[in-house]
Amino acid sequence: MTDKLGQHAAQTIAAGSRSFATAARLFDPATRRSALMLYAWCRHCDDVIDDQQLGFRAQETTGESSETRLNELRHLTRRAYAGEPMQSPAFAAFQEVALGHGIPERYPLAHLDGFAMDVAQRRYVTLDDTLGYCYHVAGVVGIMMAWIMGAKDEATLDRACDLGMAFQLTNIARDIIEDVQIGRCYLPAQWLEEAGIPRQEMTALRHREALAGLARQLIDLAEPYYASAHGGLTALPPRCAWAIATARGVYREIGIKVKAHGARAWDTRISTGKVDKARLLGQGLAQAMASRWQRPAPRASGLWQRPG
């Protein structure tokens, strides 16, 4: 991608998500461009809410409240859909993708509703509360990515949403301590109470074993969502199926490592190395090829169902 918007998107994902960047290289050029530009918008919105740059504290903050910044993101999103000129590279990229692919406006606005939960410092009492958050911040992103790939039927969008849900459950498990340190907790309060972990003591070393048990629950909870997402590969073009199967494998591997590390899962940030990624690229290719003739299993009952 030689144009400025494409370069901005490529730089954003290279700095913000090495896991997805690996899989994104497998897309055909046009799909890769759109996927990276959508990612750049999502990353930008996340950074604006937290007053950060690519996930790190900005050297110069705006001084505006989170509510003000959120309202501006909503305003700019609506302006993008109205076809107005966009000054921000992230929003110019988003406008190209959203209008070019006809992504329904309700999806990016639902994504911003997820950031609103962070702004409101929402407390997640039940598992259903946590899953609702996962839908807004990741499930709808999966839907928009599927839309870019040309998969627009409701059944496939359900599978794409499930992949986003699985990704976010994995992220929550990996980032429990990191999130608490910035005042956020996505674990259900009911789980913490049952485990005997006061929220204000979540970072205490004496609770690490119990916290590792909750992380294992999240990773196990993600499994049927990963399985459902695998069933959606057959509806995607071959290269897209390879990219998504690889992304699925990379994120799932992170969850497996979190589970294996137990109480030491938060000593260092868990990720996948080059050897892991090479293996998962091969596995993703095999899964994509097999999906050309396999009939996917029905989507499991009991999975969280996205709004219509």
C-alpha positions as a Markdown table, in Angstrom:
| # | Residue | x | y | z |
|---|---|---|---|---|
| 1 | Met | 0.0 | 0.0 | 0.0 |
| 2 | Thr | 1.7 | 3.1 | -1.2 |
| 3 | Asp | -1.0 | 5.8 | -0.5 |
| 4 | Lys | -1.0 | 7.7 | 2.7 |
| 5 | Leu | -4.1 | 6.1 | 4.2 |
| 6 | Gly | -2.8 | 2.7 | 3.5 |
| 7 | Gln | 0.6 | 3.5 | 5.0 |
| 8 | His | -1.1 | 4.9 | 8.1 |
| 9 | Ala | -3.1 | 1.8 | 8.5 |
| 10 | Ala | -0.1 | -0.5 | 8.0 |
| 11 | Gln | 1.9 | 1.4 | 10.5 |
| 12 | Thr | -0.9 | 1.4 | 13.0 |
| 13 | Ile | -1.3 | -2.4 | 13.0 |
| 14 | Ala | 2.5 | -3.0 | 13.0 |
| 15 | Ala | 2.7 | -1.0 | 16.3 |
| 16 | Gly | -0.7 | -2.0 | 17.8 |
| 17 | Ser | -1.2 | -5.7 | 17.1 |
| 18 | Arg | 1.5 | -8.0 | 15.9 |
| 19 | Ser | -0.9 | -11.0 | 16.3 |
| 20 | Phe | -3.4 | -9.7 | 13.8 |
| 21 | Ala | -0.7 | -8.2 | 11.6 |
| 22 | Thr | 0.7 | -11.7 | 10.9 |
| 23 | Ala | -2.7 | -13.0 | 9.7 |
| 24 | Ala | -3.5 | -9.8 | 7.8 |
| 25 | Arg | -0.6 | -10.4 | 5.4 |
| 26 | Leu | -2.5 | -13.4 | 4.0 |
| 27 | Phe | -5.4 | -11.4 | 2.7 |
| 28 | Asp | -5.5 | -10.4 | -1.0 |
| 29 | Pro | -4.3 | -6.8 | -1.4 |
| 30 | Ala | -7.7 | -5.2 | -1.6 |
| 31 | Thr | -9.1 | -7.0 | 1.5 |
| 32 | Arg | -5.9 | -6.4 | 3.4 |
| 33 | Arg | -6.1 | -2.7 | 2.7 |
| 34 | Ser | -9.7 | -2.5 | 4.0 |
| 35 | Ala | -9.1 | -4.7 | 7.0 |
| 36 | Leu | -6.1 | -2.7 | 8.1 |
| 37 | Met | -7.9 | 0.6 | 7.6 |
| 38 | Leu | -10.8 | -0.7 | 9.7 |
| 39 | Tyr | -8.3 | -1.8 | 12.4 |
| 40 | Ala | -6.7 | 1.6 | 12.3 |
| 41 | Trp | -10.1 | 3.3 | 13.1 |
| 42 | Cys | -10.8 | 0.9 | 15.9 |
| 43 | Arg | -7.3 | 1.5 | 17.4 |
| 44 | His | -7.7 | 5.2 | 17.0 |
| 45 | Cys | -11.1 | 5.2 | 18.8 |
| 46 | Asp | -9.6 | 3.1 | 21.6 |
| 47 | Asp | -6.7 | 5.5 | 22.0 |
| 48 | Val | -8.9 | 8.6 | 21.9 |
| 49 | Ile | -11.0 | 7.3 | 24.7 |
| 50 | Asp | -7.9 | 6.5 | 26.9 |
| 51 | Asp | -6.0 | 9.6 | 25.8 |
| 52 | Gln | -3.3 | 7.4 | 24.4 |
| 53 | Gln | -1.3 | 6.7 | 21.3 |
| 54 | Leu | -1.2 | 3.1 | 20.1 |
| 55 | Gly | -2.0 | 1.9 | 23.6 |
| 56 | Phe | 0.6 | 4.0 | 25.4 |
| 57 | Arg | 0.1 | 7.2 | 27.3 |
| 58 | Ala | 0.3 | 10.2 | 24.9 |
| 59 | Gln | 3.1 | 12.7 | 25.5 |
| 60 | Glu | 0.5 | 15.5 | 25.1 |
| 61 | Thr | -3.0 | 14.9 | 26.4 |
| 62 | Thr | -6.1 | 16.8 | 25.2 |
| 63 | Gly | -7.4 | 17.8 | 28.6 |
| 64 | Glu | -10.9 | 16.9 | 27.5 |
| 65 | Ser | -13.1 | 14.5 | 29.4 |
| 66 | Ser | -13.6 | 11.0 | 28.2 |
| 67 | Glu | -17.3 | 11.8 | 27.7 |
| 68 | Thr | -16.4 | 14.7 | 25.4 |
| 69 | Arg | -14.0 | 12.6 | 23.4 |
| 70 | Leu | -16.6 | 9.8 | 23.0 |
| 71 | Asn | -19.2 | 12.2 | 21.8 |
| 72 | Glu | -16.7 | 13.6 | 19.2 |
| 73 | Leu | -16.1 | 10.0 | 18.0 |
| 74 | Arg | -19.8 | 9.4 | 17.5 |
| 75 | His | -20.2 | 12.8 | 15.8 |
| 76 | Leu | -17.3 | 12.1 | 13.4 |
| 77 | Thr | -18.6 | 8.6 | 12.7 |
| 78 | Arg | -22.0 | 10.0 | 11.6 |
| 79 | Arg | -20.2 | 12.7 | 9.5 |
| 80 | Ala | -18.2 | 10.0 | 7.8 |
| 81 | Tyr | -21.4 | 8.1 | 6.8 |
| 82 | Ala | -22.8 | 11.4 | 5.6 |
| 83 | Gly | -19.9 | 11.6 | 3.2 |
| 84 | Glu | -18.3 | 14.8 | 4.7 |
| 85 | Pro | -14.6 | 15.3 | 4.2 |
| 86 | Met | -12.5 | 13.7 | 7.0 |
| 87 | Gln | -9.4 | 15.4 | 8.3 |
| 88 | Ser | -8.2 | 12.6 | 10.5 |
| 89 | Pro | -6.4 | 9.8 | 8.6 |
| 90 | Ala | -8.1 | 7.2 | 10.8 |
| 91 | Phe | -11.6 | 8.5 | 10.0 |
| 92 | Ala | -10.7 | 9.1 | 6.3 |
| 93 | Ala | -9.7 | 5.4 | 6.2 |
| 94 | Phe | -12.9 | 4.4 | 8.0 |
| 95 | Gln | -15.0 | 6.4 | 5.7 |
| 96 | Glu | -13.5 | 4.7 | 2.6 |
| 97 | Val | -14.1 | 1.3 | 4.1 |
| 98 | Ala | -17.5 | 1.9 | 5.6 |
| 99 | Leu | -19.0 | 3.5 | 2.5 |
| 100 | Gly | -17.1 | 1.4 | 0.0 |
| 101 | His | -18.3 | -1.9 | 1.5 |
| 102 | Gly | -21.7 | -0.6 | 2.7 |
| 103 | Ile | -21.1 | -1.5 | 6.3 |
| 104 | Pro | -24.3 | -0.7 | 8.2 |
| 105 | Glu | -23.8 | 2.3 | 10.5 |
| 106 | Arg | -25.3 | 0.4 | 13.5 |
| 107 | Tyr | -22.1 | -1.7 | 13.8 |
| 108 | Pro | -19.5 | 1.0 | 14.3 |
| 109 | Leu | -21.9 | 2.9 | 16.5 |
| 110 | Ala | -22.3 | -0.3 | 18.6 |
| 111 | His | -18.5 | -0.5 | 18.8 |
| 112 | Leu | -18.4 | 3.0 | 20.2 |
| 113 | Asp | -21.1 | 1.9 | 22.8 |
| 114 | Gly | -18.5 | -0.5 | 24.1 |
| 115 | Phe | -16.1 | 2.4 | 24.7 |
| 116 | Ala | -19.0 | 4.1 | 26.5 |
| 117 | Met | -19.0 | 1.2 | 29.0 |
| 118 | Asp | -15.4 | 2.0 | 29.8 |
| 119 | Val | -16.1 | 5.7 | 30.1 |
| 120 | Ala | -19.0 | 5.0 | 32.5 |
| 121 | Gln | -16.7 | 2.7 | 34.4 |
| 122 | Arg | -19.4 | 0.0 | 34.2 |
| 123 | Arg | -19.4 | -2.8 | 36.7 |
| 124 | Tyr | -19.9 | -6.3 | 35.2 |
| 125 | Val | -21.9 | -8.3 | 37.7 |
| 126 | Thr | -22.8 | -11.4 | 35.8 |
| 127 | Leu | -21.2 | -13.4 | 33.0 |
| 128 | Asp | -23.9 | -12.1 | 30.6 |
| 129 | Asp | -22.7 | -8.5 | 31.5 |
| 130 | Thr | -19.2 | -9.4 | 30.5 |
| 131 | Leu | -20.3 | -11.1 | 27.3 |
| 132 | Gly | -22.3 | -8.0 | 26.4 |
| 133 | Tyr | -19.1 | -5.9 | 26.7 |
| 134 | Cys | -17.2 | -8.5 | 24.6 |
| 135 | Tyr | -19.9 | -8.1 | 21.9 |
| 136 | His | -19.5 | -4.4 | 21.7 |
| 137 | Val | -15.7 | -4.1 | 21.7 |
| 138 | Ala | -14.9 | -7.2 | 19.6 |
| 139 | Gly | -17.9 | -9.1 | 18.3 |
| 140 | Val | -19.1 | -6.2 | 16.1 |
| 141 | Val | -15.5 | -5.8 | 14.8 |
| 142 | Gly | -15.6 | -9.4 | 13.7 |
| 143 | Ile | -18.9 | -8.7 | 12.0 |
| 144 | Met | -17.5 | -5.7 | 10.2 |
| 145 | Met | -14.4 | -7.7 | 9.1 |
| 146 | Ala | -16.7 | -10.4 | 7.7 |
| 147 | Trp | -18.6 | -7.7 | 5.8 |
| 148 | Ile | -15.4 | -6.5 | 4.2 |
| 149 | Met | -14.7 | -10.1 | 3.1 |
| 150 | Gly | -18.1 | -10.3 | 1.4 |
| 151 | Ala | -19.8 | -12.5 | 4.0 |
| 152 | Lys | -23.1 | -10.8 | 4.8 |
| 153 | Asp | -25.5 | -13.6 | 5.6 |
| 154 | Glu | -26.7 | -13.7 | 9.2 |
| 155 | Ala | -25.4 | -17.2 | 9.9 |
| 156 | Thr | -21.8 | -16.3 | 8.9 |
| 157 | Leu | -22.0 | -13.0 | 10.7 |
| 158 | Asp | -22.9 | -15.0 | 13.9 |
| 159 | Arg | -19.7 | -17.0 | 13.4 |
| 160 | Ala | -17.7 | -13.8 | 12.8 |
| 161 | Cys | -19.1 | -12.3 | 16.0 |
| 162 | Asp | -18.2 | -15.5 | 17.9 |
| 163 | Leu | -14.6 | -15.1 | 16.8 |
| 164 | Gly | -14.5 | -11.6 | 18.1 |
| 165 | Met | -16.1 | -12.8 | 21.4 |
| 166 | Ala | -13.4 | -15.5 | 21.7 |
| 167 | Phe | -10.6 | -13.0 | 21.0 |
| 168 | Gln | -11.9 | -10.6 | 23.7 |
| 169 | Leu | -12.4 | -13.3 | 26.3 |
| 170 | Thr | -8.8 | -14.3 | 25.7 |
| 171 | Asn | -7.7 | -10.7 | 26.0 |
| 172 | Ile | -9.5 | -10.2 | 29.3 |
| 173 | Ala | -7.8 | -13.3 | 30.7 |
| 174 | Arg | -4.4 | -12.2 | 29.5 |
| 175 | Asp | -4.8 | -8.6 | 30.7 |
| 176 | Ile | -6.5 | -9.0 | 34.1 |
| 177 | Ile | -3.8 | -7.4 | 36.1 |
| 178 | Glu | -3.0 | -4.8 | 33.5 |
| 179 | Asp | -6.6 | -3.7 | 33.4 |
| 180 | Val | -7.0 | -3.5 | 37.1 |
| 181 | Gln | -4.0 | -1.2 | 37.3 |
| 182 | Ile | -5.8 | 1.3 | 35.1 |
| 183 | Gly | -9.0 | 0.9 | 37.1 |
| 184 | Arg | -10.9 | -1.6 | 35.0 |
| 185 | Cys | -12.2 | -5.1 | 35.7 |
| 186 | Tyr | -14.1 | -7.2 | 33.2 |
| 187 | Leu | -14.4 | -10.3 | 35.3 |
| 188 | Pro | -17.9 | -10.9 | 36.5 |
| 189 | Ala | -18.3 | -9.6 | 40.1 |
| 190 | Gln | -20.1 | -12.8 | 40.9 |
| 191 | Trp | -17.0 | -14.8 | 39.9 |
| 192 | Leu | -14.7 | -12.7 | 42.1 |
| 193 | Glu | -17.1 | -13.1 | 45.1 |
| 194 | Glu | -17.3 | -16.9 | 44.6 |
| 195 | Ala | -13.5 | -17.0 | 44.4 |
| 196 | Gly | -13.1 | -14.9 | 47.6 |
| 197 | Ile | -11.1 | -12.1 | 45.7 |
| 198 | Pro | -12.1 | -8.6 | 46.8 |
| 199 | Arg | -11.9 | -6.3 | 43.7 |
| 200 | Gln | -9.6 | -3.9 | 45.6 |
| 201 | Glu | -7.1 | -6.7 | 46.2 |
| 202 | Met | -7.0 | -8.3 | 42.8 |
| 203 | Thr | -3.4 | -7.5 | 42.2 |
| 204 | Ala | -2.3 | -9.0 | 45.6 |
| 205 | Leu | 0.0 | -12.0 | 45.1 |
| 206 | Arg | -1.9 | -14.0 | 47.6 |
| 207 | His | -4.9 | -14.1 | 45.2 |
| 208 | Arg | -2.9 | -15.2 | 42.1 |
| 209 | Glu | -3.8 | -18.8 | 42.3 |
| 210 | Ala | -7.5 | -18.0 | 42.7 |
| 211 | Leu | -7.2 | -15.4 | 39.9 |
| 212 | Ala | -5.6 | -18.0 | 37.7 |
| 213 | Gly | -8.6 | -20.2 | 38.2 |
| 214 | Leu | -10.9 | -17.5 | 36.9 |
| 215 | Ala | -8.6 | -17.0 | 33.9 |
| 216 | Arg | -8.9 | -20.7 | 33.2 |
| 217 | Gln | -12.7 | -20.3 | 33.3 |
| 218 | Leu | -12.5 | -17.5 | 30.7 |
| 219 | Ile | -10.2 | -19.5 | 28.4 |
| 220 | Asp | -12.5 | -22.5 | 28.7 |
| 221 | Leu | -15.5 | -20.3 | 28.0 |
| 222 | Ala | -13.8 | -19.0 | 24.8 |
| 223 | Glu | -13.4 | -22.5 | 23.4 |
| 224 | Pro | -17.0 | -23.0 | 22.0 |
| 225 | Tyr | -16.8 | -19.5 | 20.4 |
| 226 | Tyr | -13.5 | -20.5 | 18.7 |
| 227 | Ala | -15.1 | -23.7 | 17.6 |
| 228 | Ser | -18.1 | -21.8 | 16.2 |
| 229 | Ala | -15.8 | -19.4 | 14.3 |
| 230 | His | -14.0 | -22.4 | 12.7 |
| 231 | Gly | -17.4 | -23.3 | 11.2 |
| 232 | Gly | -17.5 | -19.9 | 9.4 |
| 233 | Leu | -14.4 | -20.5 | 7.3 |
| 234 | Thr | -16.3 | -22.3 | 4.6 |
| 235 | Ala | -18.2 | -19.1 | 3.8 |
| 236 | Leu | -15.1 | -17.0 | 3.2 |
| 237 | Pro | -12.9 | -16.7 | 0.1 |
| 238 | Pro | -9.8 | -19.0 | 0.3 |
| 239 | Arg | -7.2 | -16.4 | 1.2 |
| 240 | Cys | -9.6 | -14.8 | 3.7 |
| 241 | Ala | -10.3 | -18.2 | 5.2 |
| 242 | Trp | -6.5 | -18.7 | 5.6 |
| 243 | Ala | -6.0 | -15.3 | 7.3 |
| 244 | Ile | -8.9 | -15.8 | 9.7 |
| 245 | Ala | -8.0 | -19.4 | 10.5 |
| 246 | Thr | -4.4 | -18.1 | 11.3 |
| 247 | Ala | -5.7 | -15.2 | 13.5 |
| 248 | Arg | -8.0 | -17.7 | 15.3 |
| 249 | Gly | -5.0 | -20.0 | 15.9 |
| 250 | Val | -2.7 | -17.1 | 17.1 |
| 251 | Tyr | -5.2 | -15.8 | 19.7 |
| 252 | Arg | -6.3 | -19.2 | 20.8 |
| 253 | Glu | -2.6 | -20.0 | 21.4 |
| 254 | Ile | -2.4 | -17.0 | 23.7 |
| 255 | Gly | -5.2 | -18.4 | 25.8 |
| 256 | Ile | -3.6 | -21.8 | 26.0 |
| 257 | Lys | -0.4 | -20.1 | 27.3 |
| 258 | Val | -2.3 | -18.1 | 29.8 |
| 259 | Lys | -3.9 | -21.3 | 31.1 |
| 260 | Ala | -0.6 | -23.1 | 31.2 |
| 261 | His | 1.2 | -20.4 | 33.1 |
| 262 | Gly | -1.3 | -20.4 | 35.9 |
| 263 | Ala | -0.5 | -18.0 | 38.7 |
| 264 | Arg | 2.5 | -16.7 | 36.7 |
| 265 | Ala | 0.5 | -15.7 | 33.7 |
| 266 | Trp | 0.8 | -12.0 | 34.5 |
| 267 | Asp | 4.6 | -11.9 | 35.3 |
| 268 | Thr | 5.2 | -10.9 | 31.7 |
| 269 | Arg | 2.8 | -10.2 | 28.8 |
| 270 | Ile | 2.1 | -13.4 | 27.1 |
| 271 | Ser | 2.3 | -13.5 | 23.3 |
| 272 | Thr | 3.2 | -15.8 | 20.4 |
| 273 | Gly | 6.7 | -16.0 | 19.0 |
| 274 | Lys | 7.9 | -16.4 | 15.5 |
| 275 | Val | 8.1 | -20.2 | 15.8 |
| 276 | Asp | 4.5 | -20.3 | 17.1 |
| 277 | Lys | 3.3 | -18.1 | 14.3 |
| 278 | Ala | 5.0 | -20.2 | 11.6 |
| 279 | Arg | 3.4 | -23.3 | 13.0 |
| 280 | Leu | 0.0 | -21.6 | 13.2 |
| 281 | Leu | 0.3 | -20.2 | 9.6 |
| 282 | Gly | 0.7 | -23.8 | 8.4 |
| 283 | Gln | -2.2 | -25.0 | 10.5 |
| 284 | Gly | -4.3 | -22.1 | 9.3 |
| 285 | Leu | -3.6 | -23.1 | 5.7 |
| 286 | Ala | -4.6 | -26.7 | 6.3 |
| 287 | Gln | -7.9 | -25.6 | 8.0 |
| 288 | Ala | -8.7 | -23.2 | 5.2 |
| 289 | Met | -8.1 | -25.9 | 2.6 |
| 290 | Ala | -10.2 | -28.4 | 4.5 |
| 291 | Ser | -13.0 | -25.8 | 4.8 |
| 292 | Arg | -13.5 | -25.9 | 1.0 |
| 293 | Trp | -15.2 | -29.3 | 1.3 |
| 294 | Gln | -16.2 | -29.7 | 4.9 |
| 295 | Arg | -19.8 | -29.1 | 6.1 |
| 296 | Pro | -19.5 | -27.0 | 9.3 |
| 297 | Ala | -21.1 | -28.3 | 12.4 |
| 298 | Pro | -24.2 | -26.4 | 13.6 |
| 299 | Arg | -23.5 | -23.4 | 15.8 |
| 300 | Ala | -23.6 | -24.6 | 19.4 |
| 301 | Ser | -26.7 | -23.8 | 21.4 |
| 302 | Gly | -26.1 | -21.7 | 24.5 |
| 303 | Leu | -23.7 | -19.3 | 22.9 |
| 304 | Trp | -24.3 | -15.6 | 23.5 |
| 305 | Gln | -26.5 | -14.3 | 20.8 |
| 306 | Arg | -25.8 | -10.9 | 19.2 |
| 307 | Pro | -28.7 | -8.4 | 18.9 |
| 308 | Gly | -30.5 | -8.6 | 15.6 |
